[in-house]
Amino acid sequence: SRKHSAIYMINDKVMLKDCETKKTATADGNKMDKGGTIVLKHGMIILFANMEEHFVVNAPPTVEEEVVWDGKQNETSSATGRTSKPEKKKIDTANMTARQIREAEIKAMMDSLDDSQTYTKYVPTKEERKEKEDALAKKTSTESHAFDSKFSRLNIPVSHEVVISSGERVVASVAIDPSGSRFAAGSFDYNFRLYDFGGMDQSHRAFRDVTADDGNPIVSISYSPSGDKFVCASSSAQPKVFNRDGKEIIHFVKGDVYITDVTNTKGHTAAVTGCMWHPKDKNVVMTSCLDGSVRMWKLDGKTLFGRLICDEVLRVKNQRGVRCGCSAASFDREGKWIVHGTKEGGVVLFEVGNFRNRATGVCWDGHVGTVTSVCFSGDNKMFATRGEDGNICVFDFEKMKAANGGKVGFEYKIGGIETGYEMSNCCFSPDNKLLCMGSNVRPNSEESSFLKFLWVKGAEGGKIAAEVAVGKGVSVVSVSWPGGINQIICGLSSGEVKVYYDPMISSKGAMLSSKRKARRVNELDALLISRSDNGVSGDVFTPNALPLFADKEKKGRKALERDRMDPKKGKIPEQQESGFLAGRDGGASNFTQYQVDKLGMTESEKRLQRDPRAALFKYNNVNPTGVVTGLEKQQPTILATTTAEEEQDSRKKRQKTG
């Protein structure tokens, strides 16, 4: 009760530690050191402080010593190697009172302390070890994706998967930066979300959620070669460039919709269908649009009212030479060529810088309808296109360049790839042997979508090499397979992003975040969210805690008194002077007179002392300052001082008097 000592077990040894009291414990007559620790052995007598009772140790020996208590050894089960307990003696309670029964139980308990047990080291049997290994293997298989040995042979990283939430609408585009540390997901909810593998935990939350263009779903995202910026294209006519942290830095201009010739407009005039950064030049971006143009933008080029003006325009035409919408476009790996697909199924190759010349190579019979995607292989020897007709066409890039304006056929054509979204894409594997794409299904249907892998080389070119089930009623819209981390990132129609990886052949990426445990949820936040009407909760700030009300610097008592006396700093209201309705300058009785007096237009003190008649007569005389010079010029000329009648009367009077 007074905490003299502490008894504990460590490594199969029972220890006694003194708690630095005034009177230490005694073991076998030897006083313990203050704060010291000893190992208790069987039969040792312990006395705590000044207690009258003494205690006898009945402790098992350590595993290493394998000491047999009192020289006696009990039988051990040969099957398990575990110790067997001595049989408990039965008490004959017949004709015994309750007190006698209790005394007999106590006596039997004290006698059992002298019974010895033999402790041997436990060694599991082969059956037990096999059972444990099977359970561990079963647990591992449930945590990973359904895995087959053929995926390992093909170097397809699908043994494990991570599901990341990215809203509730279709994830139309996923793009990863060149280093493989961050990726962006653009959705139909008008937002893009940025994820950092190195900074995420198992909750996999986005560190930035930005509305790119309100009211316009995002269709394409592409990172710059350096990874410090990315371009985001929505269904509007004005793509935007953001920095690495999601801050807008460049906004493209919109063209004049009343000009039919797209080469004479400064920007797009219809919905943008795709964008891509130049693979070598960090200042050049390409966009495709339904207005029938592919435009090149130089980020350091001219601007109009703060909006970037396009640098070069490629007119997109169909087989009849009539303008048609461009649904997809892509640079080759060197950035010297552009392949674009049209809304009518055409695939056309142009050399960068020679947009005014005719196309280098064309293919008009590859697809029926919109071409949804164009992608190049890593070795720059092939490119593939995907269309709404459910076909995948693989072309030989060298043959297309050598066509010299002629028609070129495809190498392989694979059908049966369900395509229901205009931005469904495909991509090559890092070793350029496989082509990866996802199938589309009707929303909320019982059909399952698949991530499919097609051979593009060798005798099996054009055949399906493998496929992985993704989910029922969920379509795989966008796919990216970066070779740096060797992981497959899929954007789904359910608003989720799935990242597939294999610890044996993948590196970093989702493997970093999946190993970190999620942070503990704030209980108060969870309670507020559960009780709120809209399920939204946030931090609560008191008004005086905001930076607006914070003091910029601390002042002493004298400085505060000076500020208090200052009318401006102290915000002292204007004091009344005297009289009724006083308090304004000059004691004016109304606001109009107050404004007149304040502007100095009149002098109220001298107004009553002036003689109006004298003030008017002063203009009779010539003013040396020339103020009334104009009035003098306007005076009428006097031709006669009297009338004719007055002159006749005056002559008659003079005659009479004369």
C-alpha positions as CSV (number, residue, x, y, z in Angstrom):
1,S,0.0,0.0,0.0
2,R,3.0,2.3,0.6
3,K,4.7,1.3,-2.6
4,H,7.9,0.1,-1.0
5,S,8.9,-2.2,-3.8
6,A,7.9,-3.3,-7.3
7,I,7.7,-6.9,-8.6
8,Y,7.8,-7.4,-12.4
9,M,8.9,-10.0,-15.0
10,I,11.3,-9.5,-17.9
11,N,12.7,-12.2,-20.2
12,D,11.2,-15.0,-18.0
13,K,12.9,-13.5,-14.9
14,V,11.0,-12.2,-11.9
15,M,12.6,-9.0,-10.6
16,L,12.2,-7.1,-7.4
17,K,13.0,-3.3,-7.5
18,D,13.2,-1.0,-4.5
19,C,11.2,2.2,-4.9
20,E,13.8,4.4,-3.0
21,T,11.8,4.4,0.3
22,K,13.3,5.1,3.7
23,K,13.4,1.5,4.7
24,T,14.4,-0.9,1.9
25,A,13.3,-4.6,1.5
26,T,15.4,-7.5,2.8
27,A,16.1,-10.7,0.8
28,D,17.4,-13.7,2.7
29,G,18.6,-11.4,5.5
30,N,20.5,-9.1,3.1
31,K,19.3,-5.5,2.9
32,M,18.7,-4.3,-0.7
33,D,20.4,-1.2,-2.0
34,K,18.2,1.9,-2.2
35,G,16.7,1.9,-5.7
36,G,18.4,-1.4,-6.5
37,T,17.1,-4.5,-8.4
38,I,17.5,-8.2,-7.7
39,V,16.4,-11.4,-9.4
40,L,14.0,-13.5,-7.3
41,K,14.7,-17.2,-7.0
42,H,12.7,-20.0,-5.7
43,G,12.6,-20.3,-1.9
44,M,14.0,-16.8,-1.2
45,I,12.6,-15.1,1.9
46,I,11.6,-11.5,1.4
47,L,10.8,-8.9,4.2
48,F,9.3,-5.6,3.2
49,A,10.3,-2.6,5.5
50,N,9.1,-3.2,9.1
51,M,6.3,-5.7,8.2
52,E,5.9,-8.6,10.6
53,E,5.0,-11.0,7.9
54,H,7.6,-12.5,5.6
55,F,7.1,-13.9,2.1
56,V,8.6,-17.0,0.5
57,V,9.3,-16.8,-3.3
58,N,7.6,-19.6,-5.3
59,A,8.8,-18.5,-8.8
60,P,9.6,-20.6,-11.9
61,P,13.2,-20.7,-13.2
62,T,14.3,-19.1,-16.4
63,V,14.1,-21.0,-19.7
64,E,17.8,-21.1,-20.1
65,E,18.4,-22.7,-16.7
66,E,15.6,-25.3,-16.9
67,V,15.8,-25.9,-13.2
68,V,13.6,-28.5,-11.7
69,W,11.8,-27.4,-8.6
70,D,12.7,-29.4,-5.5
71,G,14.3,-31.9,-7.7
72,K,10.9,-33.2,-8.9
73,Q,9.8,-33.3,-12.5
74,N,6.3,-33.6,-13.8
75,E,5.3,-35.4,-16.9
76,T,5.4,-33.4,-20.1
77,S,3.3,-34.0,-23.1
78,S,5.5,-35.6,-25.8
79,A,3.3,-34.3,-28.6
80,T,3.5,-30.6,-27.8
81,G,6.5,-30.3,-25.5
82,R,4.4,-28.2,-23.1
83,T,4.4,-28.7,-19.3
84,S,1.6,-30.6,-17.6
85,K,0.1,-29.3,-14.5
86,P,-0.2,-31.4,-11.4
87,E,-3.6,-32.9,-10.7
88,K,-5.7,-31.0,-8.3
89,K,-6.7,-32.9,-5.1
90,K,-10.4,-33.2,-4.6
91,I,-11.8,-32.3,-1.2
92,D,-14.5,-34.5,0.3
93,T,-17.1,-32.0,1.5
94,A,-19.5,-34.5,2.9
95,N,-20.6,-33.8,6.4
96,M,-18.5,-30.5,6.5
97,T,-19.7,-27.1,7.4
98,A,-19.0,-24.0,5.2
99,R,-16.2,-22.9,7.5
100,Q,-14.6,-26.4,7.4
101,I,-14.8,-26.4,3.6
102,R,-13.1,-23.0,3.4
103,E,-10.3,-24.1,5.8
104,A,-9.8,-27.3,3.7
105,E,-9.5,-25.2,0.5
106,I,-7.0,-22.9,2.1
107,K,-4.9,-25.9,3.3
108,A,-5.0,-27.5,-0.1
109,M,-3.9,-24.3,-1.7
110,M,-0.9,-24.0,0.7
111,D,0.0,-27.6,0.0
112,S,-0.1,-27.0,-3.7
113,L,2.7,-24.4,-3.3
114,D,5.1,-27.2,-2.6
115,D,4.1,-29.1,-5.8
116,S,6.8,-28.7,-8.4
117,Q,6.5,-28.1,-12.2
118,T,9.1,-28.7,-14.9
119,Y,9.3,-26.0,-17.5
120,T,10.9,-26.9,-20.8
121,K,11.4,-24.8,-23.9
122,Y,8.4,-25.0,-26.2
123,V,9.2,-26.2,-29.8
124,P,6.3,-26.2,-32.3
125,T,5.7,-29.3,-34.3
126,K,5.9,-29.5,-38.1
127,E,2.1,-29.6,-38.2
128,E,1.8,-26.4,-36.2
129,R,4.4,-24.7,-38.2
130,K,2.7,-25.6,-41.5
131,E,-0.7,-24.5,-40.1
132,K,0.8,-21.1,-39.2
133,E,2.5,-20.7,-42.6
134,D,-0.8,-21.5,-44.4
135,A,-2.7,-19.0,-42.3
136,L,-0.1,-16.3,-43.1
137,A,-0.2,-17.1,-46.8
138,K,-4.0,-16.9,-46.8
139,K,-3.9,-13.5,-45.1
140,T,-1.4,-12.2,-47.6
141,S,-3.5,-13.4,-50.6
142,T,-6.6,-11.7,-49.3
143,E,-4.7,-8.3,-48.9
144,S,-3.3,-8.4,-52.5
145,H,-5.0,-8.6,-55.9
146,A,-5.8,-11.9,-57.5
147,F,-2.4,-12.7,-58.9
148,D,-1.3,-15.1,-61.5
149,S,2.2,-16.2,-62.5
150,K,1.7,-15.0,-66.0
151,F,1.5,-11.4,-64.8
152,S,5.0,-11.9,-63.3
153,R,6.3,-13.3,-66.5
154,L,5.0,-10.3,-68.5
155,N,6.2,-7.8,-65.9
156,I,2.7,-6.5,-65.3
157,P,2.5,-4.9,-61.9
158,V,-1.0,-5.9,-60.7
159,S,-0.4,-8.0,-57.6
160,H,-1.5,-5.2,-55.3
161,E,-3.8,-2.3,-55.7
162,V,-4.6,1.0,-53.9
163,V,-8.0,2.8,-54.2
164,I,-7.9,6.6,-54.0
165,S,-11.1,8.7,-53.8
166,S,-11.2,11.6,-56.3
167,G,-14.8,12.9,-56.0
168,E,-18.0,11.3,-57.2
169,R,-17.9,12.0,-61.0
170,V,-15.9,10.4,-63.9
171,V,-12.1,10.7,-63.6
172,A,-11.4,11.7,-67.3
173,S,-7.7,12.2,-67.1
174,V,-4.7,11.1,-64.9
175,A,-1.2,12.4,-65.4
176,I,2.0,11.8,-63.4
177,D,5.0,14.1,-63.3
178,P,8.3,12.9,-64.7
179,S,9.8,12.1,-61.3
180,G,6.9,9.9,-60.4
181,S,6.3,11.6,-57.0
182,R,3.0,13.4,-57.8
183,F,0.1,12.8,-60.0
184,A,-3.0,14.8,-61.0
185,A,-6.6,13.5,-61.6
186,G,-9.1,15.6,-63.5
187,S,-12.8,14.9,-63.1
188,F,-16.2,15.7,-64.5
189,D,-17.0,17.7,-61.3
190,Y,-14.9,20.6,-62.8
191,N,-12.0,20.0,-60.3
192,F,-8.6,18.5,-60.5
193,R,-6.9,17.0,-57.5
194,L,-3.2,16.7,-56.8
195,Y,-1.7,13.8,-54.9
196,D,1.8,13.4,-53.4
197,F,3.0,9.8,-52.9
198,G,5.7,10.9,-50.5
199,G,3.3,13.0,-48.3
200,M,0.2,10.7,-48.2
201,D,-0.6,8.0,-45.7
202,Q,-3.1,5.1,-46.1
203,S,-6.0,7.5,-46.2
204,H,-4.7,8.7,-49.6
205,R,-6.1,12.2,-49.4
206,A,-5.3,14.9,-52.1
207,F,-3.2,17.8,-50.8
208,R,-4.9,20.2,-53.3
209,D,-8.4,20.4,-54.8
210,V,-8.8,23.1,-57.4
211,T,-11.7,24.1,-59.6
212,A,-10.1,24.6,-63.0
213,D,-13.1,26.2,-64.9
214,D,-16.5,26.1,-63.1
215,G,-19.1,24.5,-65.3
216,N,-16.7,22.8,-67.7
217,P,-15.6,19.2,-67.1
218,I,-11.9,18.5,-67.3
219,V,-10.9,16.4,-70.3
220,S,-7.1,16.3,-70.3
221,I,-4.0,17.1,-68.1
222,S,-0.3,17.0,-69.1
223,Y,2.8,17.7,-67.1
224,S,5.8,19.7,-68.4
225,P,9.2,17.9,-69.0
226,S,10.6,19.4,-65.8
227,G,7.5,18.7,-63.8
228,D,7.2,22.2,-62.4
229,K,4.0,23.0,-64.3
230,F,1.1,21.3,-66.0
231,V,-1.6,22.3,-68.5
232,C,-5.3,21.5,-67.8
233,A,-7.9,21.5,-70.6
234,S,-11.6,21.6,-69.9
235,S,-14.6,21.5,-72.2
236,S,-14.3,25.3,-72.5
237,A,-12.2,27.0,-75.2
238,Q,-9.6,28.3,-72.8
239,P,-7.0,25.9,-71.3
240,K,-5.0,27.0,-68.3
241,V,-1.5,26.4,-67.0
242,F,-0.9,25.8,-63.3
243,N,2.2,25.5,-61.3
244,R,3.2,22.4,-59.3
245,D,1.1,23.4,-56.4
246,G,-2.1,24.1,-58.4
247,K,-1.9,27.9,-58.7
248,E,-3.0,29.3,-62.0
249,I,-0.2,31.2,-63.8
250,I,-1.3,31.3,-67.5
251,H,-4.8,31.6,-69.1
252,F,-5.2,31.1,-72.9
253,V,-7.2,33.5,-74.9
254,K,-10.5,32.7,-76.6
255,G,-10.8,33.2,-80.4
256,D,-13.4,35.2,-82.3
257,V,-16.4,32.9,-82.9
258,Y,-17.5,35.1,-85.9
259,I,-14.4,34.3,-87.9
260,T,-14.7,31.1,-89.9
261,D,-11.0,30.7,-90.8
262,V,-9.4,29.2,-87.7
263,T,-5.9,30.5,-88.8
264,N,-7.1,34.1,-88.3
265,T,-8.3,33.7,-84.8
266,K,-6.0,34.1,-81.7
267,G,-7.4,31.1,-79.9
268,H,-9.9,28.3,-79.8
269,T,-13.6,29.0,-80.5
270,A,-15.1,25.6,-79.4
271,A,-14.6,22.9,-76.8
272,V,-11.1,21.7,-76.3
273,T,-10.6,17.9,-76.6
274,G,-7.1,17.5,-75.4
275,C,-3.7,19.0,-74.5
276,M,-0.1,17.9,-74.3
277,W,3.2,19.4,-73.3
278,H,6.1,19.3,-75.7
279,P,8.3,16.4,-74.6
280,K,11.5,18.5,-75.0
281,D,10.6,22.2,-74.9
282,K,9.2,23.3,-71.6
283,N,7.7,26.5,-73.2
284,V,5.5,24.9,-75.8
285,V,2.1,23.4,-75.4
286,M,-0.2,21.8,-77.9
287,T,-4.1,21.7,-77.8
288,S,-6.7,20.2,-80.0
289,C,-10.3,21.4,-80.4
290,L,-13.6,20.8,-82.0
291,D,-13.3,24.0,-84.0
292,G,-11.1,22.0,-86.5
293,S,-7.7,23.2,-85.3
294,V,-4.6,22.0,-83.5
295,R,-2.8,25.0,-81.9
296,M,0.8,25.5,-80.7
297,W,1.2,27.9,-77.7
298,K,4.5,29.4,-76.6
299,L,4.2,30.3,-72.9
300,D,6.6,33.2,-73.3
301,G,4.7,34.6,-76.4
302,K,2.4,37.5,-76.9
303,T,-0.6,38.2,-74.7
304,L,-3.8,40.1,-75.2
305,F,-5.3,41.6,-72.0
306,G,-3.4,39.1,-69.9
307,R,-4.4,36.1,-72.1
308,L,-1.9,34.1,-74.1
309,I,-2.2,34.2,-77.9
310,C,-1.5,31.0,-79.9
311,D,1.7,30.9,-82.0
312,E,0.9,28.4,-84.8
313,V,-2.3,26.8,-86.1
314,L,-2.9,23.5,-87.9
315,R,-6.2,23.2,-89.8
316,V,-7.8,19.8,-89.5
317,K,-9.7,18.4,-92.5
318,N,-11.4,15.2,-93.4
319,Q,-10.9,13.0,-96.5
320,R,-12.9,15.4,-98.7
321,G,-10.8,18.3,-97.6
322,V,-13.6,19.9,-95.5
323,R,-12.9,21.2,-92.0
324,C,-13.8,18.8,-89.2
325,G,-13.3,18.6,-85.5
326,C,-10.1,17.3,-84.0
327,S,-10.8,14.8,-81.2
328,A,-7.2,13.8,-80.1
329,A,-3.6,14.7,-80.9
330,S,-0.2,13.7,-79.6
331,F,3.5,14.6,-80.1
332,D,6.0,11.9,-80.8
333,R,8.7,11.2,-78.3
334,E,11.1,13.7,-79.9
335,G,8.5,16.5,-80.4
336,K,9.1,16.7,-84.1
337,W,5.9,15.2,-85.4
338,I,2.2,15.4,-84.5
339,V,-0.5,12.8,-85.1
340,H,-4.1,13.8,-84.7
341,G,-7.4,12.0,-84.9
342,T,-10.6,13.5,-86.3
343,K,-14.2,13.2,-85.4
344,E,-14.7,11.2,-88.6
345,G,-12.1,8.5,-87.9
346,G,-9.1,9.9,-89.8
347,V,-5.5,9.6,-88.5
348,V,-3.2,12.2,-89.9
349,L,0.6,12.8,-89.5
350,F,2.1,16.3,-89.7
351,E,5.7,17.6,-89.2
352,V,6.0,20.3,-86.6
353,G,6.7,23.6,-88.3
354,N,5.3,22.6,-91.7
355,F,1.6,22.9,-90.9
356,R,0.9,24.9,-94.2
357,N,2.1,21.9,-96.3
358,R,0.1,18.8,-96.9
359,A,0.1,15.9,-94.4
360,T,3.0,13.5,-94.4
361,G,0.8,10.4,-94.0
362,V,-2.9,9.7,-93.6
363,C,-5.1,6.7,-92.8
364,W,-8.9,7.0,-93.4
365,D,-10.1,3.5,-92.8
366,G,-8.8,2.8,-89.3
367,H,-11.8,3.9,-87.4
368,V,-15.5,4.6,-88.0
369,G,-16.4,7.6,-85.9
370,T,-14.4,9.6,-83.3
371,V,-10.8,8.8,-82.5
372,T,-10.6,9.1,-78.7
373,S,-6.8,8.7,-78.1
374,V,-3.4,8.8,-79.8
375,C,-0.3,7.5,-77.9
376,F,3.4,6.7,-78.9
377,S,5.6,3.9,-77.7
378,G,8.7,4.7,-75.6
379,D,11.1,3.7,-78.4
380,N,9.2,6.0,-80.8
381,K,8.7,3.2,-83.4
382,M,5.0,2.7,-83.1
383,F,1.9,4.6,-82.2
384,A,-1.6,3.5,-81.4
385,T,-5.1,5.0,-81.7
386,R,-8.4,4.1,-80.0
387,G,-11.8,4.9,-81.4
388,E,-15.5,5.0,-80.3
389,D,-16.1,2.0,-82.6
390,G,-14.3,-0.2,-80.1
391,N,-11.2,-0.7,-82.3
392,I,-7.5,-0.3,-81.4
393,C,-5.2,0.4,-84.4
394,V,-1.4,0.1,-84.1
395,F,0.7,1.9,-86.8
396,D,4.4,1.7,-87.8
397,F,5.7,5.2,-87.3
398,E,8.5,4.8,-89.8
399,K,6.2,3.7,-92.5
400,M,3.9,6.7,-91.8
401,K,6.8,9.1,-92.1
402,A,7.9,7.6,-95.4
403,A,4.4,7.8,-97.0
404,N,5.2,11.3,-98.4
405,G,1.6,12.3,-98.3
406,G,0.1,9.0,-99.3
407,K,-2.2,6.6,-97.5
408,V,-0.8,4.2,-94.9
409,G,-2.4,1.1,-93.4
410,F,-2.3,-0.1,-89.8
411,E,-0.1,-3.0,-88.6
412,Y,-2.7,-4.5,-86.1
413,K,-6.3,-3.9,-85.5
414,I,-8.0,-5.2,-82.4
415,G,-11.7,-5.0,-82.0
416,G,-14.1,-5.6,-79.1
417,I,-12.7,-3.0,-76.8
418,E,-15.9,-1.3,-75.4
419,T,-15.5,2.5,-75.6
420,G,-18.3,4.7,-74.2
421,Y,-16.3,7.9,-73.3
422,E,-14.8,10.3,-75.8
423,M,-11.6,10.6,-73.7
424,S,-11.0,6.9,-73.2
425,N,-7.3,6.3,-73.9
426,C,-4.6,3.6,-74.1
427,C,-0.9,3.5,-73.3
428,F,2.2,1.4,-74.0
429,S,4.1,-0.6,-71.4
430,P,7.6,0.6,-70.3
431,D,9.2,-2.3,-72.3
432,N,7.0,-1.4,-75.4
433,K,5.8,-5.0,-75.8
434,L,2.2,-4.5,-74.5
435,L,-0.6,-2.0,-75.0
436,C,-2.8,-1.3,-72.0
437,M,-6.3,0.0,-72.0
438,G,-9.5,-0.3,-70.0
439,S,-13.0,-1.4,-71.1
440,N,-16.1,0.7,-70.6
441,V,-19.5,-0.6,-69.4
442,R,-22.9,0.9,-68.7
443,P,-23.1,2.6,-65.3
444,N,-24.5,0.5,-62.4
445,S,-24.8,-2.5,-64.6
446,E,-23.8,-6.1,-63.7
447,E,-21.1,-6.2,-66.4
448,S,-17.5,-6.2,-65.2
449,S,-14.9,-3.9,-66.7
450,F,-11.4,-5.1,-67.4
451,L,-7.9,-3.7,-67.7
452,K,-6.6,-5.4,-70.9
453,F,-3.1,-5.9,-72.1
454,L,-2.5,-6.6,-75.9
455,W,0.6,-7.8,-77.6
456,V,2.0,-5.3,-80.1
457,K,5.2,-7.2,-81.2
458,G,6.1,-10.6,-82.4
459,A,4.0,-13.4,-83.8
460,E,1.2,-12.8,-81.2
461,G,0.8,-9.2,-82.2
462,G,-2.7,-8.0,-81.9
463,K,-3.8,-10.7,-79.4
464,I,-4.8,-10.2,-75.8
465,A,-2.0,-11.2,-73.4
466,A,-3.8,-10.8,-70.1
467,E,-6.7,-8.9,-68.5
468,V,-7.6,-7.9,-64.9
469,A,-11.1,-7.5,-63.6
470,V,-11.7,-4.0,-62.2
471,G,-15.3,-4.0,-61.0
472,K,-18.9,-4.3,-61.9
473,G,-20.7,-1.3,-63.4
474,V,-17.4,0.8,-63.3
475,S,-15.6,1.9,-66.5
476,V,-11.8,2.4,-66.9
477,V,-11.7,5.8,-68.6
478,S,-8.1,6.9,-68.4
479,V,-4.9,4.9,-68.0
480,S,-1.2,5.9,-67.4
481,W,1.7,3.5,-67.1
482,P,4.9,5.5,-66.1
483,G,8.1,3.5,-66.5
484,G,9.9,5.3,-63.7
485,I,7.9,3.7,-61.0
486,N,6.3,0.8,-63.1
487,Q,2.8,1.3,-61.7
488,I,-0.5,1.5,-63.5
489,I,-2.8,4.4,-62.6
490,C,-6.4,4.1,-63.7
491,G,-9.2,6.8,-63.6
492,L,-12.6,5.2,-63.1
493,S,-16.1,6.4,-63.9
494,S,-17.0,6.0,-60.2
495,G,-14.8,8.9,-59.2
496,E,-12.0,6.7,-57.9
497,V,-8.4,6.3,-58.9
498,K,-6.9,2.8,-58.8
499,V,-3.1,2.3,-58.6
500,Y,-1.8,-1.2,-59.4
501,Y,1.7,-2.2,-58.4
502,D,3.9,-5.2,-57.6
503,P,6.5,-4.9,-54.8
504,M,8.9,-7.1,-56.7
505,I,9.1,-5.0,-59.9
506,S,7.6,-1.6,-58.9
507,S,9.4,1.2,-56.9
508,K,8.2,4.1,-54.7
509,G,4.8,5.6,-55.8
510,A,1.9,4.0,-54.1
511,M,4.2,1.7,-52.1
512,L,5.3,4.7,-50.0
513,S,1.9,5.8,-49.0
514,S,0.4,2.3,-48.4
515,K,3.0,1.7,-45.7
516,R,2.1,4.7,-43.6
517,K,-0.7,4.4,-41.1
518,A,-3.5,6.9,-41.4
519,R,-3.6,9.6,-38.8
520,R,-6.1,9.2,-36.0
521,V,-9.4,11.0,-36.7
522,N,-10.2,13.9,-34.4
523,E,-13.1,12.8,-32.2
524,L,-14.5,16.3,-31.9
525,D,-14.4,16.8,-35.7
526,A,-16.1,13.4,-36.2
527,L,-18.8,14.3,-33.7
528,L,-19.5,17.7,-35.3
529,I,-19.7,16.2,-38.8
530,S,-22.1,13.6,-37.6
531,R,-24.4,16.1,-36.0
532,S,-24.2,18.8,-38.7
533,D,-27.0,19.0,-41.3
534,N,-24.9,19.0,-44.4
535,G,-22.1,16.8,-42.9
536,V,-19.5,19.6,-43.1
537,S,-17.4,20.8,-40.2
538,G,-14.4,23.0,-39.8
539,D,-12.3,24.9,-37.4
540,V,-14.0,27.5,-35.2
541,F,-12.2,30.9,-34.9
542,T,-13.1,33.6,-32.4
543,P,-13.3,37.1,-33.9
544,N,-10.5,38.5,-31.9
545,A,-8.2,35.6,-32.9
546,L,-8.2,36.6,-36.5
547,P,-5.1,38.4,-37.9
548,L,-7.3,41.4,-38.7
549,F,-7.6,42.2,-35.0
550,A,-4.1,41.3,-33.9
551,D,-1.8,44.1,-32.7
552,K,1.1,44.7,-35.0
553,E,3.4,45.8,-32.3
554,K,3.4,46.1,-28.5
555,K,3.4,49.6,-27.2
556,G,4.2,51.1,-23.8
557,R,1.8,52.9,-21.5
558,K,2.9,56.4,-22.6
559,A,2.6,55.5,-26.3
560,L,-0.9,54.2,-25.7
561,E,-2.0,57.3,-23.9
562,R,-0.7,59.5,-26.8
563,D,-2.6,57.4,-29.3
564,R,-5.7,57.7,-27.1
565,M,-5.5,61.5,-27.2
566,D,-5.0,61.5,-31.0
567,P,-8.4,62.1,-32.7
568,K,-7.5,59.8,-35.6
569,K,-5.8,57.0,-33.8
570,G,-8.1,57.1,-30.8
571,K,-11.1,57.5,-33.1
572,I,-12.5,60.3,-31.0
573,P,-15.9,61.6,-32.3
574,E,-16.2,65.3,-33.3
575,Q,-17.0,67.4,-30.2
576,Q,-19.9,69.9,-30.1
577,E,-19.0,73.6,-29.9
578,S,-22.0,75.5,-28.6
579,G,-25.6,76.3,-29.4
580,F,-28.4,74.2,-30.8
581,L,-27.4,71.7,-33.5
582,A,-23.8,72.6,-33.0
583,G,-20.9,70.2,-33.5
584,R,-20.0,71.0,-37.1
585,D,-17.5,73.5,-38.4
586,G,-19.0,77.0,-38.2
587,G,-22.1,75.9,-36.3
588,A,-24.2,75.6,-39.5
589,S,-27.8,74.6,-39.0
590,N,-28.1,72.3,-42.0
591,F,-25.8,70.0,-44.0
592,T,-25.9,72.2,-47.1
593,Q,-24.7,75.2,-45.3
594,Y,-22.1,73.1,-43.5
595,Q,-20.6,72.0,-46.8
596,V,-20.6,75.5,-48.2
597,D,-18.8,76.8,-45.1
598,K,-16.4,74.0,-45.1
599,L,-15.4,74.6,-48.7
600,G,-14.7,78.2,-48.0
601,M,-17.2,79.5,-50.5
602,T,-18.5,82.2,-48.1
603,E,-17.5,83.9,-44.8
604,S,-20.4,83.6,-42.4
605,E,-18.9,86.1,-40.0
606,K,-18.7,89.0,-42.6
607,R,-21.9,88.2,-44.5
608,L,-24.2,90.3,-42.2
609,Q,-21.7,93.3,-42.2
610,R,-21.7,93.8,-46.0
611,D,-23.9,96.4,-47.8
612,P,-25.3,94.8,-50.9
613,R,-25.9,98.1,-52.6
614,A,-22.3,99.2,-52.1
615,A,-21.1,95.9,-53.4
616,L,-23.0,96.4,-56.6
617,F,-21.8,100.1,-57.1
618,K,-18.2,99.1,-56.9
619,Y,-18.4,97.6,-60.4
620,N,-19.3,101.1,-61.8
621,N,-15.7,102.2,-61.6
622,V,-12.9,100.7,-63.7
623,N,-11.3,97.9,-61.9
624,P,-7.5,98.0,-62.4
625,T,-7.3,94.2,-62.1
626,G,-9.5,93.9,-65.3
627,V,-12.2,91.9,-63.6
628,V,-15.0,94.0,-65.2
629,T,-13.3,94.6,-68.5
630,G,-15.9,92.5,-70.2
631,L,-18.8,94.4,-68.7
632,E,-17.4,97.7,-69.9
633,K,-17.3,96.4,-73.5
634,Q,-20.8,95.3,-73.3
635,Q,-22.2,98.9,-72.3
636,P,-24.5,100.4,-75.1
637,T,-23.3,103.4,-77.1
638,I,-25.4,106.7,-76.3
639,L,-26.5,108.4,-79.6
640,A,-28.6,111.2,-78.0
641,T,-29.4,112.4,-74.5
642,T,-32.9,113.8,-75.3
643,T,-35.8,112.9,-77.6
644,A,-36.9,114.9,-80.7
645,E,-40.0,116.2,-78.8
646,E,-37.8,117.4,-75.9
647,E,-35.5,119.2,-78.3
648,Q,-38.4,121.0,-80.0
649,D,-39.9,122.1,-76.7
650,S,-36.5,123.5,-75.6
651,R,-36.2,125.5,-78.9
652,K,-39.6,127.0,-78.4
653,K,-38.8,128.1,-74.9
654,R,-35.5,129.7,-76.0
655,Q,-37.4,131.6,-78.8
656,K,-40.0,133.0,-76.3
657,T,-37.4,134.1,-73.9
658,G,-35.3,135.6,-76.7
